[in-house]
Amino acid sequence: MNDGHGDDIYKYGNKVKINFSSNIFAYADLEGLKHHISEYLDVIANYPEPQPIALEEKLSKRLSLPRECVMITNGSTEAIYHIAQMYRGAKSCIHQPTFSEYESACIVNGHIFSDKASIHWICNPNNPTGDVIPKEQLEETLKVNPDHIFIIDQAYEDYTTLPLFNSKEVLKYPNLILLHSFTKRYCIPGLRIGYVTAINGIIEKLREYQQPWSINAIAIEACSYLLDNDIPNYPDIDVYMSEAMRLRSMLVETGYIDVHPTNTTFMLAELKKGRADELKNFLIEKYGMLIRDASNFKELNNRFFRVAAQRAKENDKLVKAIKDYLR
């Protein structure tokens, strides 16, 4: 398990006032959800369902999929580890840089890393780069490699305007496993809720590895409410993407930062002078801003950092603070 993820706000007490470190919109209106949870706190007095069957039924209806093709997990990370366990000892391929937990889960479960692998881990949109592999390219790959398994993590599917797989397409591609996240759509990372969609045979096997009561009662109640009131907790995606591109342009215009092209609302940046850890500490101590030091991503060095666009006024403050560091 990698301790070097973003959104490590818990390390800094009350110092952080603006959070660019998480790839999630930080100014979501969660008041409706909070009010609902406050009225259902009595659920903590009883065990939840060992498997959240009622919630899976509600989700499967929303997705127009049989419940047997849907599995709710404790964040998409739980799904990653269970999938790696299900294919224990297999040959896996992971394209770097990307989310570190694919590699960590594979190592724990004895996978062999090889370009001739039969198990492929793909983050799409990719974290930390913001790249999106065209859907038609992935469809062709699935078709010509029917004996290979493709785990496509679409946790950030709501943070791009480009076409991606919808959940029902797992019925079309029996070698496709899709990972999804309530966290990003509803901006609730603390509740740890994700889900997997795949054909019945895969989900049935995957369930064998999930511990009872993996999803707590508060999380189940919260997600039930969110499904009943399906309103994404981030700005209109076209508006949000436009603001992200404005932030990217402002960072490039400093003259001291290269920014990777992105198809999402977060971006990978590289300092031409200084180090990411120094910039991170400077922004926390002087401005109360948190960014993601991306130097621990495989194939990246100590000049890389990642930021997620927020509202225009926060983005302007970030660029001004970074310029102060670059003097």
Solvent accessible surface area in square Angstrom, and as a share of the most:
residue,aa,sasa,rsa
1,M,161,0.72
2,N,41,0.21
3,D,107,0.55
4,G,25,0.24
5,H,60,0.27
6,G,19,0.18
7,D,42,0.22
8,D,8,0.04
9,I,69,0.35
10,Y,151,0.57
11,K,109,0.46
12,Y,46,0.18
13,G,60,0.58
14,N,135,0.69
15,K,99,0.42
16,V,19,0.11
17,K,144,0.61
18,I,20,0.10
19,N,24,0.12
20,F,0,0.00
21,S,0,0.00
22,S,15,0.10
23,N,4,0.02
24,I,15,0.08
25,F,16,0.07
26,A,49,0.38
27,Y,69,0.26
28,A,24,0.19
29,D,107,0.55
30,L,43,0.22
31,E,110,0.49
32,G,38,0.37
33,L,11,0.06
34,K,113,0.48
35,H,116,0.52
36,H,31,0.14
37,I,30,0.15
38,S,63,0.41
39,E,115,0.52
40,Y,93,0.36
41,L,91,0.45
42,D,123,0.64
43,V,41,0.24
44,I,124,0.63
45,A,84,0.65
46,N,109,0.56
47,Y,171,0.65
48,P,30,0.19
49,E,69,0.31
50,P,75,0.47
51,Q,50,0.22
52,P,3,0.02
53,I,67,0.34
54,A,61,0.47
55,L,5,0.03
56,E,0,0.00
57,E,79,0.36
58,K,65,0.28
59,L,4,0.02
60,S,6,0.04
61,K,165,0.70
62,R,110,0.40
63,L,31,0.16
64,S,71,0.46
65,L,10,0.05
66,P,63,0.40
67,R,60,0.22
68,E,86,0.38
69,C,4,0.03
70,V,0,0.00
71,M,0,0.00
72,I,0,0.00
73,T,0,0.00
74,N,56,0.29
75,G,1,0.01
76,S,12,0.08
77,T,26,0.15
78,E,31,0.14
79,A,0,0.00
80,I,0,0.00
81,Y,42,0.16
82,H,21,0.10
83,I,0,0.00
84,A,0,0.00
85,Q,72,0.32
86,M,25,0.11
87,Y,46,0.18
88,R,152,0.55
89,G,41,0.40
90,A,24,0.19
91,K,99,0.42
92,S,0,0.00
93,C,16,0.10
94,I,24,0.12
95,H,122,0.54
96,Q,46,0.20
97,P,24,0.15
98,T,5,0.03
99,F,37,0.16
100,S,25,0.16
101,E,1,0.00
102,Y,1,0.00
103,E,35,0.16
104,S,22,0.14
105,A,0,0.00
106,C,0,0.00
107,I,105,0.53
108,V,90,0.52
109,N,9,0.05
110,G,42,0.40
111,H,14,0.06
112,I,98,0.50
113,F,88,0.37
114,S,31,0.20
115,D,139,0.72
116,K,179,0.76
117,A,1,0.01
118,S,45,0.29
119,I,6,0.03
120,H,25,0.11
121,W,3,0.01
122,I,19,0.10
123,C,10,0.06
124,N,1,0.00
125,P,0,0.00
126,N,20,0.10
127,N,11,0.05
128,P,0,0.00
129,T,7,0.04
130,G,0,0.00
131,D,56,0.29
132,V,15,0.09
133,I,52,0.26
134,P,65,0.41
135,K,37,0.16
136,E,116,0.52
137,Q,102,0.45
138,L,9,0.04
139,E,34,0.15
140,E,94,0.42
141,T,43,0.25
142,L,4,0.02
143,K,117,0.50
144,V,92,0.53
145,N,41,0.21
146,P,93,0.58
147,D,128,0.66
148,H,50,0.22
149,I,30,0.15
150,F,7,0.03
151,I,1,0.01
152,I,1,0.00
153,D,5,0.03
154,Q,0,0.00
155,A,6,0.04
156,Y,22,0.08
157,E,43,0.19
158,D,29,0.15
159,Y,0,0.00
160,T,11,0.07
161,T,72,0.42
162,L,75,0.37
163,P,89,0.56
164,L,27,0.13
165,F,7,0.03
166,N,76,0.39
167,S,10,0.07
168,K,101,0.43
169,E,24,0.11
170,V,0,0.00
171,L,94,0.47
172,K,125,0.53
173,Y,10,0.04
174,P,79,0.50
175,N,8,0.04
176,L,0,0.00
177,I,0,0.00
178,L,0,0.00
179,L,0,0.00
180,H,4,0.02
181,S,10,0.06
182,F,5,0.02
183,T,4,0.03
184,K,27,0.11
185,R,62,0.23
186,Y,5,0.02
187,C,8,0.05
188,I,10,0.05
189,P,50,0.31
190,G,72,0.69
191,L,33,0.16
192,R,94,0.34
193,I,1,0.01
194,G,0,0.00
195,Y,23,0.09
196,V,0,0.00
197,T,0,0.00
198,A,0,0.00
199,I,48,0.24
200,N,72,0.37
201,G,45,0.44
202,I,17,0.09
203,I,1,0.00
204,E,113,0.51
205,K,89,0.38
206,L,0,0.00
207,R,40,0.15
208,E,116,0.52
209,Y,55,0.21
210,Q,18,0.08
211,Q,134,0.60
212,P,81,0.51
213,W,121,0.43
214,S,20,0.13
215,I,2,0.01
216,N,74,0.38
217,A,16,0.12
218,I,36,0.18
219,A,1,0.00
220,I,28,0.14
221,E,36,0.16
222,A,0,0.00
223,C,0,0.00
224,S,25,0.16
225,Y,48,0.18
226,L,6,0.03
227,L,6,0.03
228,D,92,0.47
229,N,64,0.33
230,D,50,0.26
231,I,122,0.62
232,P,45,0.29
233,N,25,0.13
234,Y,32,0.12
235,P,44,0.27
236,D,89,0.46
237,I,42,0.21
238,D,92,0.48
239,V,95,0.55
240,Y,3,0.01
241,M,24,0.11
242,S,71,0.46
243,E,28,0.12
244,A,0,0.00
245,M,68,0.30
246,R,87,0.32
247,L,0,0.00
248,R,61,0.22
249,S,51,0.33
250,M,37,0.16
251,L,0,0.00
252,V,65,0.37
253,E,134,0.60
254,T,22,0.13
255,G,44,0.43
256,Y,98,0.37
257,I,2,0.01
258,D,72,0.37
259,V,12,0.07
260,H,65,0.29
261,P,90,0.56
262,T,13,0.07
263,N,57,0.29
264,T,0,0.00
265,T,0,0.00
266,F,0,0.00
267,M,0,0.00
268,L,6,0.03
269,A,1,0.00
270,E,37,0.17
271,L,1,0.00
272,K,115,0.49
273,K,81,0.34
274,G,34,0.33
275,R,105,0.38
276,A,0,0.00
277,D,45,0.24
278,E,77,0.35
279,L,0,0.00
280,K,23,0.10
281,N,79,0.41
282,F,54,0.22
283,L,0,0.00
284,I,4,0.02
285,E,115,0.52
286,K,121,0.51
287,Y,78,0.30
288,G,7,0.07
289,M,5,0.02
290,L,0,0.00
291,I,0,0.00
292,R,15,0.05
293,D,28,0.15
294,A,0,0.00
295,S,37,0.24
296,N,72,0.37
297,F,8,0.04
298,K,106,0.45
299,E,133,0.59
300,L,27,0.14
301,N,58,0.30
302,N,72,0.37
303,R,89,0.33
304,F,31,0.13
305,F,0,0.00
306,R,10,0.04
307,V,0,0.00
308,A,0,0.00
309,A,0,0.00
310,Q,2,0.01
311,R,99,0.36
312,A,48,0.37
313,K,116,0.49
314,E,7,0.03
315,N,0,0.00
316,D,64,0.33
317,K,106,0.45
318,L,0,0.00
319,V,7,0.04
320,K,151,0.64
321,A,0,0.00
322,I,0,0.00
323,K,105,0.44
324,D,21,0.11
325,Y,44,0.17
326,L,8,0.04
327,R,227,0.83
